[in-house]
Amino acid sequence: MPERDDDLIAELRGLDGWLAVPEAADQRVAVRERLTARRGSRWRVWLAAAVAAVAVTFAVEPARAAVVDVVASVLRVAGIEVRREAAPPIPQASPSPLPSAGAVSLEVAKQRAPFVVRMPAALGPPEGVEIADPDDNGLPRVVSARYRDGTVRFDQFDGSAGAFFKQAREAEWVELGGDMAIWLPGPHTLTYVDRTGAERSATARLATPTLIWERGQVTYRLEGFTSLDDARAAALSLS
């Protein structure tokens, strides 16, 4: 069996806890009912639609090949796209900061952000907080916090507007408090996408293992934990 097919099967098996897809020939009705019962984040709807497409086009080779690319090679959480590539490009040694990034207190970040700012209580008070890429009214697009001498970074932003894309060798769907998240266990390239949708290659940097998830309208990325269990514990402590 081709390796691409093996990747697809692994992805679908990983969805077992969230999407119970029966073995009937036409899966569309069952998947639609499942989506209705478990309405939530936009990225889960996108992924379920991809699974439905796999089910109804499984025997059609050209369409099925396209679906394999979507499910196995690109993973999305609102505002972040992860592209799985065999050899991600190596970013420059000294990446530029995010646009108009500036240090502020946590209180100021909470006042200015256009979304509710939450921090992982399990990590204690952040060592530093930054806001970046403000609009014409001064509302920042991204709020970032540093912990543990800067080895752990926590970003949050409105997931309705794409802000980052990642290129990684490994990426997988994992469970997080009953929902799904993306876990990148190894170093990967992280690039900022500005308000116009342009990829700002000057900001590209090599990121450490990262957990990505969404709650409501806000997307989070927690970088710096080598253990998925430790990253989960911190992520589930948001307050």
C-alpha positions as a Markdown table, in Angstrom:
| # | Residue | x | y | z |
|---|---|---|---|---|
| 1 | Met | 0.0 | 0.0 | 0.0 |
| 2 | Pro | 1.4 | 3.5 | -0.9 |
| 3 | Glu | 2.9 | 5.5 | 2.0 |
| 4 | Arg | 0.4 | 8.3 | 1.3 |
| 5 | Asp | -2.5 | 5.9 | 1.9 |
| 6 | Asp | -0.8 | 4.8 | 5.2 |
| 7 | Asp | -0.7 | 8.4 | 6.3 |
| 8 | Leu | -4.4 | 8.9 | 5.5 |
| 9 | Ile | -5.4 | 5.7 | 7.5 |
| 10 | Ala | -3.4 | 6.9 | 10.5 |
| 11 | Glu | -5.1 | 10.3 | 10.4 |
| 12 | Leu | -8.6 | 8.8 | 10.2 |
| 13 | Arg | -7.9 | 6.4 | 13.0 |
| 14 | Gly | -6.8 | 9.3 | 15.2 |
| 15 | Leu | -10.2 | 10.9 | 14.7 |
| 16 | Asp | -12.0 | 7.9 | 16.2 |
| 17 | Gly | -12.8 | 9.6 | 19.5 |
| 18 | Trp | -14.3 | 12.7 | 17.9 |
| 19 | Leu | -16.1 | 11.5 | 14.7 |
| 20 | Ala | -17.8 | 8.1 | 14.8 |
| 21 | Val | -18.0 | 7.4 | 11.1 |
| 22 | Pro | -20.0 | 4.2 | 10.3 |
| 23 | Glu | -19.0 | 1.7 | 7.6 |
| 24 | Ala | -21.9 | 2.4 | 5.3 |
| 25 | Ala | -21.1 | 3.3 | 1.7 |
| 26 | Asp | -22.4 | 6.8 | 1.9 |
| 27 | Gln | -21.0 | 8.6 | 5.0 |
| 28 | Arg | -22.4 | 12.1 | 4.3 |
| 29 | Val | -25.6 | 12.0 | 6.4 |
| 30 | Ala | -23.8 | 10.5 | 9.4 |
| 31 | Val | -21.0 | 13.0 | 9.4 |
| 32 | Arg | -23.5 | 15.9 | 8.9 |
| 33 | Glu | -25.5 | 14.7 | 11.9 |
| 34 | Arg | -22.3 | 14.4 | 14.0 |
| 35 | Leu | -21.3 | 17.9 | 13.1 |
| 36 | Thr | -24.7 | 19.2 | 14.1 |
| 37 | Ala | -24.5 | 17.5 | 17.5 |
| 38 | Arg | -21.0 | 18.7 | 18.2 |
| 39 | Arg | -21.0 | 22.3 | 16.9 |
| 40 | Gly | -18.0 | 24.2 | 18.1 |
| 41 | Ser | -14.7 | 25.5 | 16.7 |
| 42 | Arg | -14.4 | 26.3 | 13.0 |
| 43 | Trp | -11.4 | 24.1 | 12.5 |
| 44 | Arg | -13.2 | 21.0 | 13.7 |
| 45 | Val | -15.9 | 21.6 | 11.1 |
| 46 | Trp | -13.2 | 21.9 | 8.4 |
| 47 | Leu | -11.6 | 18.7 | 9.5 |
| 48 | Ala | -14.9 | 16.8 | 9.6 |
| 49 | Ala | -15.7 | 18.1 | 6.1 |
| 50 | Ala | -12.4 | 16.6 | 4.9 |
| 51 | Val | -13.3 | 13.3 | 6.5 |
| 52 | Ala | -16.7 | 13.3 | 4.8 |
| 53 | Ala | -15.0 | 14.0 | 1.5 |
| 54 | Val | -12.7 | 11.1 | 2.0 |
| 55 | Ala | -15.7 | 8.8 | 2.7 |
| 56 | Val | -17.6 | 9.8 | -0.5 |
| 57 | Thr | -14.6 | 10.0 | -2.9 |
| 58 | Phe | -12.6 | 7.0 | -1.6 |
| 59 | Ala | -13.0 | 5.1 | -4.9 |
| 60 | Val | -12.3 | 8.1 | -7.2 |
| 61 | Glu | -8.5 | 8.2 | -7.5 |
| 62 | Pro | -7.9 | 11.8 | -8.6 |
| 63 | Ala | -10.3 | 13.3 | -6.0 |
| 64 | Arg | -9.1 | 10.9 | -3.3 |
| 65 | Ala | -5.5 | 12.0 | -4.0 |
| 66 | Ala | -6.4 | 15.6 | -3.4 |
| 67 | Val | -8.1 | 14.7 | -0.1 |
| 68 | Val | -5.0 | 12.7 | 1.0 |
| 69 | Asp | -3.0 | 15.9 | 0.5 |
| 70 | Val | -5.4 | 17.9 | 2.6 |
| 71 | Val | -5.8 | 15.5 | 5.5 |
| 72 | Ala | -2.2 | 14.2 | 5.7 |
| 73 | Ser | -0.1 | 17.1 | 4.6 |
| 74 | Val | -1.9 | 20.3 | 5.9 |
| 75 | Leu | -3.4 | 20.6 | 9.4 |
| 76 | Arg | -5.3 | 23.8 | 10.4 |
| 77 | Val | -6.5 | 25.4 | 13.6 |
| 78 | Ala | -8.2 | 28.8 | 13.2 |
| 79 | Gly | -5.5 | 31.3 | 12.4 |
| 80 | Ile | -2.7 | 28.8 | 12.0 |
| 81 | Glu | -1.8 | 26.5 | 9.1 |
| 82 | Val | 0.7 | 23.6 | 9.6 |
| 83 | Arg | 2.3 | 22.3 | 6.5 |
| 84 | Arg | 4.0 | 18.9 | 6.9 |
| 85 | Glu | 7.1 | 18.8 | 4.7 |
| 86 | Ala | 10.0 | 16.4 | 4.5 |
| 87 | Ala | 12.6 | 19.2 | 4.8 |
| 88 | Pro | 11.3 | 22.6 | 6.0 |
| 89 | Pro | 13.5 | 25.5 | 5.0 |
| 90 | Ile | 16.0 | 26.8 | 7.5 |
| 91 | Pro | 15.1 | 30.4 | 8.6 |
| 92 | Gln | 17.6 | 33.1 | 9.0 |
| 93 | Ala | 19.7 | 33.2 | 12.2 |
| 94 | Ser | 18.3 | 36.6 | 13.4 |
| 95 | Pro | 14.6 | 36.8 | 12.6 |
| 96 | Ser | 12.8 | 40.1 | 12.8 |
| 97 | Pro | 10.3 | 40.7 | 15.6 |
| 98 | Leu | 6.6 | 40.7 | 14.9 |
| 99 | Pro | 5.4 | 44.1 | 13.5 |
| 100 | Ser | 5.3 | 46.9 | 16.1 |
| 101 | Ala | 6.0 | 44.5 | 19.0 |
| 102 | Gly | 6.4 | 46.2 | 22.3 |
| 103 | Ala | 6.7 | 45.2 | 26.0 |
| 104 | Val | 3.7 | 46.0 | 28.2 |
| 105 | Ser | 2.3 | 44.8 | 31.6 |
| 106 | Leu | -0.2 | 42.0 | 31.6 |
| 107 | Glu | -2.8 | 44.5 | 32.8 |
| 108 | Val | -2.2 | 46.7 | 29.8 |
| 109 | Ala | -2.3 | 43.8 | 27.4 |
| 110 | Lys | -5.7 | 42.7 | 28.8 |
| 111 | Gln | -7.0 | 46.3 | 28.4 |
| 112 | Arg | -5.9 | 46.7 | 24.8 |
| 113 | Ala | -6.5 | 43.3 | 23.3 |
| 114 | Pro | -9.8 | 42.9 | 21.3 |
| 115 | Phe | -10.3 | 39.5 | 22.9 |
| 116 | Val | -10.2 | 38.1 | 26.5 |
| 117 | Val | -6.5 | 37.5 | 27.4 |
| 118 | Arg | -5.9 | 34.3 | 29.4 |
| 119 | Met | -2.7 | 32.9 | 30.8 |
| 120 | Pro | -1.7 | 29.4 | 31.9 |
| 121 | Ala | -2.0 | 29.5 | 35.7 |
| 122 | Ala | 0.2 | 26.4 | 36.0 |
| 123 | Leu | 3.2 | 28.5 | 34.8 |
| 124 | Gly | 2.7 | 31.3 | 37.3 |
| 125 | Pro | 3.1 | 35.0 | 36.4 |
| 126 | Pro | 4.7 | 35.6 | 33.0 |
| 127 | Glu | 8.3 | 37.0 | 33.0 |
| 128 | Gly | 7.3 | 39.4 | 30.2 |
| 129 | Val | 4.4 | 40.3 | 28.0 |
| 130 | Glu | 4.3 | 41.8 | 24.5 |
| 131 | Ile | 1.6 | 43.0 | 22.2 |
| 132 | Ala | 2.2 | 43.2 | 18.4 |
| 133 | Asp | 0.8 | 44.3 | 15.1 |
| 134 | Pro | -1.8 | 46.9 | 16.3 |
| 135 | Asp | -4.5 | 48.2 | 13.9 |
| 136 | Asp | -5.3 | 51.8 | 13.3 |
| 137 | Asn | -7.1 | 52.0 | 16.6 |
| 138 | Gly | -4.1 | 50.6 | 18.5 |
| 139 | Leu | -5.8 | 47.2 | 19.1 |
| 140 | Pro | -3.0 | 44.5 | 19.0 |
| 141 | Arg | -3.4 | 41.4 | 16.9 |
| 142 | Val | -1.1 | 39.2 | 19.0 |
| 143 | Val | -0.4 | 38.9 | 22.7 |
| 144 | Ser | 2.7 | 37.0 | 23.7 |
| 145 | Ala | 4.1 | 36.0 | 27.1 |
| 146 | Arg | 7.4 | 34.5 | 28.2 |
| 147 | Tyr | 8.1 | 32.0 | 31.0 |
| 148 | Arg | 11.0 | 30.0 | 32.4 |
| 149 | Asp | 13.8 | 32.3 | 31.3 |
| 150 | Gly | 12.3 | 32.7 | 27.9 |
| 151 | Thr | 12.3 | 29.0 | 27.1 |
| 152 | Val | 8.5 | 28.8 | 27.1 |
| 153 | Arg | 6.4 | 31.2 | 24.9 |
| 154 | Phe | 2.7 | 31.5 | 24.9 |
| 155 | Asp | 0.9 | 33.4 | 22.0 |
| 156 | Gln | -2.7 | 34.2 | 21.7 |
| 157 | Phe | -4.7 | 36.0 | 19.0 |
| 158 | Asp | -8.1 | 36.3 | 17.3 |
| 159 | Gly | -8.4 | 33.1 | 15.3 |
| 160 | Ser | -10.7 | 34.6 | 12.7 |
| 161 | Ala | -7.7 | 36.2 | 11.0 |
| 162 | Gly | -4.7 | 34.0 | 10.0 |
| 163 | Ala | -1.5 | 35.0 | 11.8 |
| 164 | Phe | 1.0 | 32.2 | 11.5 |
| 165 | Phe | 2.0 | 29.3 | 9.4 |
| 166 | Lys | 4.3 | 26.5 | 10.3 |
| 167 | Gln | 6.4 | 24.0 | 8.3 |
| 168 | Ala | 7.3 | 20.8 | 10.1 |
| 169 | Arg | 8.4 | 17.3 | 9.5 |
| 170 | Glu | 6.0 | 15.9 | 12.2 |
| 171 | Ala | 2.6 | 17.1 | 13.2 |
| 172 | Glu | -0.3 | 15.2 | 14.7 |
| 173 | Trp | -3.8 | 15.7 | 16.1 |
| 174 | Val | -4.1 | 15.1 | 19.8 |
| 175 | Glu | -6.8 | 15.3 | 22.5 |
| 176 | Leu | -7.0 | 18.3 | 24.7 |
| 177 | Gly | -9.8 | 18.4 | 27.3 |
| 178 | Gly | -12.3 | 16.7 | 25.0 |
| 179 | Asp | -11.4 | 18.8 | 21.9 |
| 180 | Met | -8.6 | 18.4 | 19.3 |
| 181 | Ala | -5.3 | 20.2 | 19.2 |
| 182 | Ile | -2.2 | 20.0 | 17.0 |
| 183 | Trp | 1.1 | 18.8 | 18.5 |
| 184 | Leu | 4.4 | 19.5 | 16.8 |
| 185 | Pro | 7.0 | 17.4 | 18.7 |
| 186 | Gly | 10.1 | 18.7 | 17.0 |
| 187 | Pro | 11.7 | 22.0 | 15.8 |
| 188 | His | 9.8 | 23.7 | 13.0 |
| 189 | Thr | 9.7 | 26.9 | 11.0 |
| 190 | Leu | 7.3 | 29.6 | 12.2 |
| 191 | Thr | 6.4 | 32.5 | 10.0 |
| 192 | Tyr | 4.1 | 35.4 | 10.7 |
| 193 | Val | 1.4 | 36.3 | 8.2 |
| 194 | Asp | 0.5 | 40.1 | 8.2 |
| 195 | Arg | -2.9 | 41.7 | 8.1 |
| 196 | Thr | -2.9 | 41.7 | 4.3 |
| 197 | Gly | -2.2 | 37.9 | 4.2 |
| 198 | Ala | 1.4 | 38.3 | 3.1 |
| 199 | Glu | 3.9 | 35.9 | 4.6 |
| 200 | Arg | 6.7 | 37.9 | 6.3 |
| 201 | Ser | 9.7 | 35.8 | 5.7 |
| 202 | Ala | 11.9 | 38.1 | 7.7 |
| 203 | Thr | 10.0 | 37.0 | 10.9 |
| 204 | Ala | 10.6 | 33.3 | 10.2 |
| 205 | Arg | 12.4 | 31.5 | 13.0 |
| 206 | Leu | 13.0 | 27.9 | 14.2 |
| 207 | Ala | 10.4 | 27.1 | 16.9 |
| 208 | Thr | 10.7 | 24.4 | 19.6 |
| 209 | Pro | 7.9 | 21.8 | 20.2 |
| 210 | Thr | 4.5 | 23.4 | 20.2 |
| 211 | Leu | 0.9 | 22.7 | 21.1 |
| 212 | Ile | -1.8 | 24.6 | 19.2 |
| 213 | Trp | -5.5 | 24.8 | 20.0 |
| 214 | Glu | -8.6 | 27.1 | 19.9 |
| 215 | Arg | -11.1 | 28.2 | 22.5 |
| 216 | Gly | -14.1 | 30.2 | 21.3 |
| 217 | Gln | -12.7 | 32.9 | 18.9 |
| 218 | Val | -9.1 | 32.8 | 20.3 |
| 219 | Thr | -6.3 | 30.6 | 19.0 |
| 220 | Tyr | -3.4 | 29.7 | 21.3 |
| 221 | Arg | 0.1 | 28.3 | 20.7 |
| 222 | Leu | 2.3 | 27.1 | 23.6 |
| 223 | Glu | 5.9 | 26.6 | 22.7 |
| 224 | Gly | 8.8 | 25.1 | 24.7 |
| 225 | Phe | 7.6 | 21.9 | 26.3 |
| 226 | Thr | 9.3 | 18.7 | 25.1 |
| 227 | Ser | 6.6 | 16.6 | 26.8 |
| 228 | Leu | 3.1 | 16.6 | 25.4 |
| 229 | Asp | 1.7 | 15.8 | 28.9 |
| 230 | Asp | 3.4 | 18.8 | 30.4 |
| 231 | Ala | 2.1 | 21.0 | 27.5 |
| 232 | Arg | -1.4 | 19.7 | 28.0 |
| 233 | Ala | -1.4 | 20.4 | 31.7 |
| 234 | Ala | -0.3 | 24.0 | 31.1 |
| 235 | Ala | -2.8 | 24.5 | 28.3 |
| 236 | Leu | -5.7 | 23.2 | 30.5 |
| 237 | Ser | -4.9 | 25.7 | 33.2 |
| 238 | Leu | -5.9 | 28.8 | 31.3 |
| 239 | Ser | -7.5 | 31.4 | 33.5 |
